[in-house]
């Protein structure tokens, strides 16, 4: 993926074209390092220069130079705030962007059996939960712990796991 979504525009804010953004990042403070962002969706993205921003509770209030009134801002509602990989936060080793993990094939490390495809990730206060969709349509919830997730290759789009006893049925 060329771009990384770091926020979703959920509403407008005020009448001067400000945007209310729900951050999709663990660190909303990272917005302060940006001079510009892309805004868009899967079909198209456009570059916008950041005029000012502030963090307000669980949202970011973003003002871009190219949007100057409420009507223009309304057109961006539902779109995503996006950065290219060069402007993405540098991650520590063994840490991955969610967008890089979604779509990976998940395998049991012991026997190599494919469990399914990583469809989504649930963020919890203790650890993430990987939602794996099997070929027969069943869902498996796997805790994203180092004791369970043994190896990840984003390049190969593969994840190897060591499942705790009883996590999945024998008829899986």
C-alpha positions as CSV (number, residue, x, y, z in Angstrom):
1,X,0.0,0.0,0.0
2,X,1.4,3.4,-1.0
3,X,-0.6,5.4,1.5
4,X,-1.4,5.0,5.2
5,X,-4.6,6.2,6.7
6,X,-4.0,8.2,9.9
7,X,-7.5,9.6,10.4
8,X,-11.1,9.7,9.2
9,X,-12.9,12.9,8.7
10,X,-16.1,12.4,10.8
11,X,-17.5,15.9,10.7
12,X,-16.9,19.6,10.2
13,X,-16.1,21.9,13.0
14,X,-17.2,25.5,13.1
15,X,-18.0,27.6,10.0
16,X,-14.5,28.4,8.7
17,X,-13.9,25.0,7.1
18,X,-12.2,23.1,9.9
19,X,-12.4,19.3,9.9
20,X,-13.1,17.0,12.8
21,X,-10.8,14.0,12.4
22,X,-11.0,10.7,14.3
23,X,-7.3,9.7,14.6
24,X,-6.4,6.2,13.4
25,X,-3.0,6.2,15.0
26,X,-1.8,5.3,18.4
27,X,-0.2,8.7,18.7
28,X,-2.4,11.6,17.7
29,X,0.5,14.0,18.6
30,X,2.2,12.8,15.4
31,X,-0.1,15.2,13.5
32,X,2.0,18.1,14.8
33,X,5.0,17.0,12.7
34,X,3.0,17.2,9.4
35,X,3.1,20.2,7.0
36,X,0.6,18.6,4.6
37,X,-1.6,15.5,4.2
38,X,-3.5,13.8,1.5
39,X,-7.3,13.5,1.9
40,X,-9.3,11.0,0.0
41,X,-10.4,7.4,-0.4
42,X,-9.6,4.4,-2.5
43,X,-10.7,6.2,-5.7
44,X,-8.7,9.4,-5.4
45,X,-6.5,11.5,-3.0
46,X,-5.6,15.2,-3.0
47,X,-2.9,17.0,-1.2
48,X,-3.8,19.7,1.4
49,X,-1.5,22.0,3.3
50,X,-2.0,22.2,7.0
51,X,-2.8,25.7,8.3
52,X,-3.4,24.7,11.9
53,X,-4.5,21.9,14.1
54,X,-5.3,21.1,17.7
55,X,-6.2,18.0,19.6
56,X,-9.6,18.2,21.3
57,X,-10.6,15.3,23.5
58,X,-10.5,12.2,21.2
59,X,-10.5,14.2,18.0
60,X,-8.2,16.3,15.9
61,X,-9.5,19.7,14.6
62,X,-7.7,20.2,11.3
63,X,-7.7,23.4,9.2
64,X,-6.2,23.1,5.7
65,X,-5.4,26.1,3.6
66,X,-7.4,24.9,0.6
67,X,-10.8,24.7,2.5
68,X,-12.2,28.0,3.7
69,X,-15.9,27.5,4.4
70,X,-18.4,25.0,5.9
71,X,-19.7,23.9,2.5
72,X,-16.3,22.9,1.2
73,X,-15.5,21.1,4.4
74,X,-18.8,19.1,4.2
75,X,-17.6,17.6,1.0
76,X,-14.7,15.9,2.8
77,X,-16.8,14.2,5.5
78,X,-16.3,10.4,5.4
79,X,-12.9,10.7,3.6
80,X,-9.6,9.7,5.2
81,X,-6.5,11.7,6.2
82,X,-3.6,9.9,4.5
83,X,0.2,10.1,4.5
84,X,2.6,8.5,2.1
85,X,5.1,6.0,3.5
86,X,7.9,8.6,3.6
87,X,5.9,10.6,6.1
88,X,4.7,7.7,8.1
89,X,5.9,7.2,11.7
90,X,9.0,5.1,11.9
91,X,8.0,1.9,13.7
92,X,10.1,0.0,16.2
93,X,11.3,-3.5,15.2
94,X,8.5,-6.2,15.4
95,X,5.8,-3.5,15.0
96,X,3.6,-3.2,11.9
97,X,1.0,-1.0,10.4
98,X,-2.4,-2.5,10.6
99,X,-2.9,-1.9,6.9
100,X,0.2,-4.1,6.2
101,X,-1.2,-7.0,8.2
102,X,-4.8,-7.0,6.9
103,X,-4.9,-9.6,4.1
104,X,-2.0,-11.7,5.3
105,X,-2.4,-15.5,5.2
106,X,-2.1,-17.0,8.7
107,X,-0.4,-20.3,9.2
108,X,0.1,-22.6,12.2
109,X,3.8,-22.7,12.8
110,X,3.9,-26.4,14.0
111,X,2.2,-28.0,11.0
112,X,2.1,-25.3,8.3
113,X,-1.7,-25.5,8.0
114,X,-3.3,-22.4,6.7
115,X,-5.9,-21.0,9.1
116,X,-7.2,-18.3,6.9
117,X,-6.7,-14.6,6.1
118,X,-6.3,-11.8,8.6
119,X,-9.5,-9.7,8.0
120,X,-9.4,-7.2,10.8
121,X,-7.7,-6.2,14.1
122,X,-9.5,-5.3,17.3
123,X,-7.5,-2.9,19.5
124,X,-7.9,-3.6,23.2
125,X,-6.2,-2.1,26.2
126,X,-4.2,-5.2,26.9
127,X,-3.3,-6.6,23.4
128,X,-4.7,-6.6,19.9
129,X,-6.9,-9.4,18.7
130,X,-6.5,-10.7,15.1
131,X,-9.7,-11.7,13.4
132,X,-8.9,-14.6,11.0
133,X,-11.5,-15.7,8.4
134,X,-11.1,-19.4,7.4
135,X,-11.8,-20.8,4.0
136,X,-15.1,-22.2,5.3
137,X,-16.2,-18.8,6.5
138,X,-15.5,-19.4,10.2
139,X,-13.8,-16.7,12.3
140,X,-10.9,-17.3,14.6
141,X,-9.9,-14.7,17.2
142,X,-6.2,-14.9,18.0
143,X,-4.5,-12.7,20.6
144,X,-1.6,-10.8,19.2
145,X,0.9,-11.9,21.8
146,X,4.5,-12.7,21.3
147,X,3.8,-16.2,22.7
148,X,1.2,-16.7,19.9
149,X,2.3,-14.7,16.9
150,X,5.7,-16.2,16.2
151,X,6.7,-14.6,12.9
152,X,5.4,-12.0,10.4
153,X,6.6,-11.4,6.9
154,X,4.9,-8.3,5.5
155,X,6.8,-8.9,2.2
156,X,5.4,-12.4,1.8
157,X,2.0,-11.4,3.3
158,X,2.3,-14.3,5.8
159,X,1.9,-14.7,9.6
160,X,2.8,-17.8,11.6
161,X,1.2,-18.5,14.9
162,X,1.4,-21.0,17.7
163,X,-2.1,-21.5,18.9
164,X,-2.8,-22.2,22.6
165,X,-4.6,-25.5,23.3
166,X,-8.3,-25.2,22.9
167,X,-8.3,-22.0,20.9
168,X,-9.9,-23.7,17.9
169,X,-12.1,-26.7,17.6
170,X,-10.8,-30.0,16.3
171,X,-13.3,-29.9,13.4
172,X,-11.9,-26.6,12.2
